[in-house]
Amino acid sequence: MSNAIARKLDSIQEKSAMRSVDVANLLGARPETVSRWNQGKAFPRPEAQKNLLALEYIVDELSDIYEPKEARLWLFSRQKVLGGSSPADLIQEGKIDAVIDAIERLKAGVFL
């Protein structure tokens, strides 16, 4: 039986075509660490868990707009709506709210 963290990781990977290494890089973790989370052998520290849950929310919101491979491209590409930064860079910097705001603007059809 998979654990809750494993289900979150599966959801992220399914909806965004991201690999475990991508998730690890976004969360500032080692790929081996994410693998242990997925196997239920370890659990994320509070900050990593907070960012993992935020990433799941971001990916879920993107799944309303994009197919998984498109969502992955959006996450790792520079975006005008983010001042030329990539969402992945902002997530790594802890600027998750800026990414969520950009997605909300995309969903609303506002492309400023």
HELIX and SHEET records of a PDB file:
HELIX    1   1 ALA A    4  SER A   16  1                                  13    
HELIX    2   2 SER A   20  LEU A   27  1                                   8    
HELIX    3   3 PRO A   31  GLN A   39  1                                   9    
HELIX    4   4 PRO A   46  LEU A   62  1                                  17    
HELIX    5   5 PRO A   68  PHE A   76  1                                   9    
HELIX    6   6 LYS A   80  LEU A   82  5                                   3    
HELIX    7   7 PRO A   87  GLN A   92  1                                   6    
HELIX    8   8 ILE A   96  ALA A  108  1                                  13    
END                                                                             
